Amino acid sequence: MTENKNSDFTAQIGTSLKQWREVSHKSIDQVAQESGVSSEVVSQIEQGDSWMRIDDVLKVAQTLGLLEKLKQAFAAPVEQQEAQTEASTNTLEPEAQEGNAQEEAQPKQQGKPQPQPAPAVEQPWLTEANWYDGSMIYQIYPLGLTGAPWRNDGSAEGATNDDPHRLLKIIDDGWIVQAKKLGATCIMLNPVFESDSHGYDTRDYTKVDSRLGTNEDLRAVVDAAHQQGIKVILDAVLNHVGRGFWAFQDVIKNRQDSKYVGWFNIDWNSNSPYNDGFSYESWQGVSELVQLNHNNLELNNYLNDVILRWEKEFDIDGLRLDVAYCLDPGYLKYLRQTANQLTEKRHQKFLLMGETMFGDYNQWMGDDACDTVYNYEAYKGLWGSMNSSNMHEIAYSLERQSGDKPWDLYTGKHLFNFLDNHDTSRIASTLNDKKQLKPLYGLLFGMPGVPAVYYGSEWGIEGEKKFGDHEQRPSLDKPEWNDLTDWIQTLTKARLTTAGAEALCEGDYHELLCQPKQLVFQRACESGRVIVAINADSKPAHLDFNAQCGQGTNLITGEQHDFGGGSDLG
């Protein structure tokens, strides 16, 4: 088998095959299945990977009815691998029409411009002080992804492998490379420290979970991400611990004589479900999760030392604060002071992200609290608008949160936006119509805030939230790539690298048009504005709205768009 190493040639072939696939109304997954190759191979071919295998390219070409034409195009480069890139070759171009592509390819018309994404430009507004504002987060739940046992008691239930260094699978199986290809600028790792079961029942804040590996393994993962220009934040579970937490075990053993009694809220005149001879405050009544007492300065100082140790030992860039809505405001202020100290040390923002549910997010977000918080209000509006064919639901939330009116709640702040995570059903399972995944991700990347992608959802895996949460936190061998992944990659480029990046990342929100299945809004800042148009319908829509300009550049295709006659959305 011969590999074609002429990058210009392969790029032309890849672009042409992609155009023919789209004219044929086939998805990457369909072409992959019909060709007998993986979806990732089809995607690599379309991206012009210079190391693609010629026989794989020919299989794809045969599926699209272009085999003979492509064989002719490949002939010279295959037989003369040392040929210079200036050598002329024929390329394939689809002819726009309804139905399938024509069986014979037509020669490329000289001088006819091909649609290209808007070019990447410098982003002088983005600095180490506000790196989060211009980021895309890739979330990984390591205990699930790496196939660790469900419980940390020596049993193997739930395990998919016996690797003692499972955490390194994030490197070895290509998950950091996947995040990089998507355009992610930060990876969020959910609990990695020694715990009783799911990670939110901590035993030891200083030791990586024995089911995952070692402290050295975690540092290797962080270093590998940093080498790709990706920051890393860890999940900090500071509101409660597991019953196996060493200080709580000391209380069980020594009772009132334990010097850690004050770290917990204990009632010596009652009993626990575990017959401890005392009862204790637990998180939301779950006796396996022992509530910490943040009125105790010694406890707070201990946890402060833990955070400083994490930053020093693992070189992390910030923290996700689990159930931040349960933390005392005074303790949040204490954490803010620690984060500010680390920001000064690192000469870049040390991020504090708070997990919140509903209510006024300003309670947990500000100069004395978190930099950003979870946007569950918009999460419900995002998928709810699709399932109910009512874009007014999400439009109301966006206007209320980040509009250009004096009374809007969070304008200028950057909420953490998502379509799913380790606590929810996968978005592909939540939507009634999976064809709405693409417009929904388009909305996620166009709205105010910072978008996140949960591992596996970038290619549309399913999983419903059930007891144990194992279905939405699956073990996966390696990343996959399909047309949905392609789309998310394109959205990330448009949001973070083009001339519209500052408006999309920093701009306010102003609604231009809202219909049951369509939403159009603009994002504007001093440097410019971007119009985002979403069509959630199964058929094309023609929209007329006041764009306040005659023409604009499509950030996805690079083409010029004329607003004069209205806008047609596919």
N, C-alpha and C positions, 0 to 999 in steps of 0.2 A: 504494500500500500504506500502511496506517495502523498506527502503533505505539501500543500501549496504555501510557500512562504512569501509570496508577493502581496504585501499588505494592501496596496492600492487596488489590486485586482480583486482580492477577496472582499474588500469593503464594497466594491461595486456589485459583485455577485450577491453579497448579503442583502444590500439595499434593494436590488432588483427582485430577489426571491421574496422579500418581505412585502414589496408592493404587489406582486402577483398573488400572494397568499391573501392579502386584504381584499383585492378585487374578487378573489374566489370565495370570499365570505367564510373563510376558515380560521379557526383559532390556532394558536401554537400547539395546544394539546391535541387538536384534531389532526393536524399535519404530522405531529410526532407519532400518534397511534397508527395512522395509515402508512407511515414511512418505516415503522419499526425501529425508531430511535427515540431517545429521551427528549422531553420538552426542553431541557437545558441545552441539549445539542442543537435543536432548532433555533433557540434563542441566540446561541453563540454564533451560528452560521449567519443569522440576520444582522448581528452586530459586527460582522466582518472579522471574526477571530482569525488571525493569520495562521494559526496552527490547526485549523479545522481539517478533518479527514475528508479527502476527495470522495470516497465511496459514500460517506454520510451525506455530502452535498448532493450527489447524484440521486440518492434515494429520495431526498426531499424534492428535487427537481422532477423526478418521475411522478411523484404524488401530485405535483402541480401541472403535469402535462408538458414539461419543458425539457425532458431528458435529452433529446437529440440536439436541441439548440445549445444546451449547456455543455454537452460533450465537446461540441465544436469550440466553445469559448475556452474550455479547459485545455484543449489540445496543446497549444503552444507553451503555456506555463508548465504543464506536466512534463512535457518532453524536454524542455530547456529550463531547468530550475535555476540556472545561473543568469537568466535573462534580466536585463535592467528594468526598473519600474517604468521607464519611459515607453516601453513596448506597447503598441496600441492593442486593445482588446475590445470585442463587442460586449455590450451589457444588455440586460433585459429590462424592459419597461412595460408595465401593464397599461392597457388601454381602458380608460374609464367607460364602463358600461354596466348594465344590470346583468345578474346571473353570474356564471362562472367565467374565468379568464379564457381568452382565446387559446387554441391549442398551440399556435405558433407564435413565438415572440417576435415583436417588431424591433428593428434597430432603433437605438436611442436617437432622438432628434437632437442634432447638435445645437447647442446654445439654449436648450430648454431648461430652465432652472428646476432643480429638484427640491421639494420641501425638506427643510432641515430645522431642528429645534433652535430656538433663539440662542445665540452664543453666550457662553459664560463670560462674565466681566468681573473686574475687581469690585470688592465690597468694602469700601473704606469706612463705612458706618459700623462695621462689625469688628469688635475688639475682644481681648481676653476678659475685659470687664463685663461685657454683655453677651458672651458666647452662647448662652442658653437661648437668647432671643432669636438667634438665627440657626437653631438646631433642629434636627430630626432624631427622635429617640427610638432605639431598637431595644425592645424588652425581652429578656430571657429569664425564665424560671428554671434555674439550674437543676434542682432536685428532680424536676419532671423531665426536662430535656435530656439529661444524661442517663436516665433509666435507673436512678437510685431506688433502694427499697423504701417502702412507704413509712416504715417505722425504724427508729434507730435503736433496736433492741436485739440485733443479731439475726433477726428473721430476714428472709429473702423475698417476702411477698411484695409484688410490684416491681421487683428488679428485672431489668432486661439484659443485664450483663454483670460480670463480676470484676470489672476493672477497678482497682483500688485508687486510681487517679482519674475518676470520671470527669472532674472539672476540666481536664485538659482536652476533652472531646470538643469543647467550645473552639479550641484552636485547631485540633487535628481533623475534625470533621467539616471544617470550613465555615463555621458560623460567623467568625469575625470578617472573613472575606465576603460572606453574603451581606453582612451589614454595610461593609464598605461599598460593594457594588450597588446596593440600594441607594446609597448616598447618605446613610446615617452618620451623624457627627457625634453621637453619644450612645453608649450601651448601658442600660439599667439591668443590674443583676439583682434578682430577688434573693431571699435569705440564703447565705452561704455558710453561716456559722453553726457550730454544734448545737443540735436541737433534739427534742424528743421525737418529732415526726415531720411535720410539714414546713418547718423552718421558722414559724412564728411563735414557737414555744422554746425559746432559747435556753440552752444549758450553760454555754460558755461563749462569751462575746469575743474571746481572744484566740479561739481555735477554729479553723475551718472544719466544717462537718466531716466526720470520719467517713461518711458515705460518699463524699465528693473528692477527698484527697487531703492535701496538706496546705499549710500557709504558703509554701513555696509555689504550689500549683496556682493559687489565686494570684500571686504576684506575677507569675508567668502570663496569665490571661490578661491582666491589666497592661503589662508591658507590650504584649502582642497587639492589643487594641491601640495603645499609644503610638506604636510604630506605624499604624495605618492612619494616624491622625484622628483617632476616635477617643473621646473621653469616656470615663467609666464612673458611674455612681452606684453605691451599694444600698441595699435595703436595711435600714436601721430600725429594729423593733425595740423601742425604748419605753413603751407604755406598759408592757407586761412581759413575763417570762414563763417558761414551762416549769412544771413541778420538779424537773430534773436540774434546775438551775442550782449551782453549787451553794449559793447563799441561802436559798430556801431549804435545801437539804440540811444545812447546818441548823436552821430553825427547827426542823422536824426532829433532829437528833438532840439538840441542846435546849429546845423550848425557850423559856424566858431568859435563860442564861446565854443564849446566842447573841453575839454582838451585832447581828444583822436583823434583829427583830424589827427595828425601826424602818427597815427598807420596805416593809409590807404593812398592810392594814389588817391586823389580826385580832380576833375576838376569842379570848381564852375561855369564855363561858359558853361556847357553842362547839359544834363538831362539823367536820367536813364530810362530803360523800366518801372520802377515802379513810374515814375514821382516824384522823390525825390527832384527835383529842383537842382540837381547836378548829375554828373556821377562819376564812380569810376572804378578802375582797377579790373577786375575779373579774375578768373582762366580760361584760355582758352575760354574767352568770355561767360562763363556761369554766368549770372547775379545773380544767387542765391548763388554763391561762391565768397565772397569778398576777394580780395587779401590783404595779410598783408604786411606792409612796414618794412622790416627787416633792413633798414637803420636807424630806430628809436631805440635808445638805451633804452628808457623807455619801449617800447614794448618788446624788447628782455629780459630785466631784469624781466619783469612781467612773461613771458613764462618760464624763468629760475626758478623762484620761483614756478611756477606750477609744473614743473618736479620734483623739490626737494620735493614738497608736495606729489606728487604721490608716490614717493619712500618711504617717511616716513609713509604716511597714509595707503598705500596698500601693502608695502613690495614687490614691483615688481622687476624684475631682468633685465629689459631692455626695449627698445622702438623700434617699427617699425616706421620709419619716412615716412609718406605718401608723395608721389610725391617728394622724395628727390632730384630728378633731376631738380626740379624747385627752390630749395633753393640756396641762394647766398653762394658761397664758404666761405666767411667770417663768415656767420652765422653758417654754418656747423662746422667750426673750434670752434666757441663759444659753440656749442652743445657738441663737442668732449671734451672740457675742463670740462663741467658739468658732462659728463659721466665718465671722469677720476676721478673727485672728488668723485663721488658715488662709483666707483670701489675701491678707497682707503678706503672709509668708510665701505663698505660691505666685504672687503677682498675677493672679487671675481669679475670677469668681469661684469660690467654693460654694456649690449650689446646695440650698435646702429646699427640697420638694416635699410638700405635705399631702398625705392622703386625706381627702375630705369627701363628704357625700353631698349634702344639700345645705341650704341656708345661705347666709351672707358670707361669701368666701373672704371678705376683708377681715373677718375675725381671726383668720389664720395666715394672712398674707400681708406683708408690709415691712417697714424698716426694722421692727422689733419681732418679726416672726419669719415665716417662710418666704422665699423668693417667688414661689409658684405653688399652686395647689391643683389637685385633680378636678376636672370639670365634668362631674357626673350629670349636671343639669343638661349640658349640651350632648353628652353621650346618649341620654334618653331621647332627646330631640332629633338626633341624627338618624338613628334607625327607626324611630317612631314615625318620622316624616315620610320615610320610604314605605313602610308597611301600611300606613293609613292614607297614602296619596295626599298628604297634607303638608306641603312645605312651609305653611304658615307656622307650624309648631317650632321648627328649628329657627325660622326667621325671627320669631318673637324672642327667643333666647339670645340670639346673636345681637339683636338691636338693644335688648335690655342690658347685656353684658358689656359690649364693646362698641356701641354706636357713637355717633358724633354729636350727641345731645348732652347738655350739662348734667342731666340726671342719670346718665348711664353709669353702671356700677364699677366696671373694671377697665375702662378705656385706658390704654397705655400700659396695662399689665399683661402678662403672658401666661394664661392658664394652660394647663397640661391636658391636651385633647387626645382622645382615643376612640376606637370603634369596638375594642374588646381588650381584655387583659386576663390575668390569672384568676380573677375573682368573678368573671362573667362568662356566659356562653360565647363561643366563637361567633364573630359577626356573620360568617357564612351559614351558621345554623340559625341565627336570629332573624335574618332577612327572609321574607316570604318569597322574594324573587332574587335569585343569586345574580341575575344580569344587572342588578342595581349596585353591585360591588364597585364597579368602576366609577360611576357618577358619585357614589358615596365617598370613596377615597378622594375624588376630585374636590368634593366639598370640604373634607377634613383638611386637605392641604391648602385650600384657598381661604379658609376662615381665620379669624384672629386666634392667636395662641400658638402653641408648639405641638406639632403632630407626632404621634407615636405609632409604631407598628409592633405587634406582638408576634414573637417567633412562630413561623408556620402560617400565619394569616396572610402573609404576602403572596402565597400561592393558593389561598382559599381553603385551608383545611377546616373541617367541621369539628364540633365538640360542644355538647350541652352541659350546663352546670348541673351536676348531680351530687349526691352525698359523697364526700371525700375529695371532690374537685379534681379527680384524676383525669377525666375526659378532656377538660380544657387545659390540662397541664401535661401533655403526652410526651413520651420518649420518642425522639425522632433520630434516625441514623445520620442523616445529612440533609442539608438544605436542598430545596427544589426551585425550579425557575419555570415560569410559564408566561402567558400574555398578561395576566394580572400583575405579576412581578415586574414585567416590562413597564407597565403603566405606572406603577408606584415609583419606579426608578425615574421615569420621565417627569412625574409630578415633583419629585424631590429636586431634580435639576432645575425645573422652572421656578420652584419656590426659593431655592437657596443660592443659585448661581447666576441668574439672568439680571437684566436691567430692572426687572420688576421685583427683585428680592427684598429691597428695603420696604417697599409698600406692602408686600405680602407678609413680612415679618414684623414690621413696626407700625404699619398704618392702621387708621381707624376703620370702622365699618359703616357703610351707608347703603341702604337697600334701594335698588333701582326698579325692580319688578318682582312680584311674588304671585305665583299661580299655584294651584294644587300640586302640579307635577314639575314646575319650573321655578327656579330662583336665580335672580341676577343681582349682584351687589358689587360695589367698588371698595377697594382698599386704597387709602390715600395717605400720603405723608408729604413732607415738604419737597422731596426729590421727585415725586411723581405719583401716579396712581395706576392701579390694575383693576380691570373689570373681570369678575368671575361669573360665568354662566353655567348653570347646572340644569340638565334635563334628565329627570327620573322616569320619563315615559318610555314605553317600549318602542315608540315610533318617533320619527323626527318632529321637531317643533320649530315654527317660525315665530320669532319674538320681535316686537317693536318697543324700544325704550329709548330714553334720552341719554345717549352716551356722552354728550357734551363734547363731542369731537367727530370728525369725519371718518378718520381711519385709525387703525391701531395695528400693532404687531402681535400675532398669535404666539405666546410664549411656548406653546407645545410644539407647533409645527414650524415656526419662524416665518410663516406667510403673512402678508398684509391682509387685513380685514377691513372691508368697507361697511360702515354702519348706516350708510345712506338709505339702503333699501330694506333695512331690518337685518336680523341675524338668524341664520338657520343652524339649529343644533341637531346633531345626529343622535 
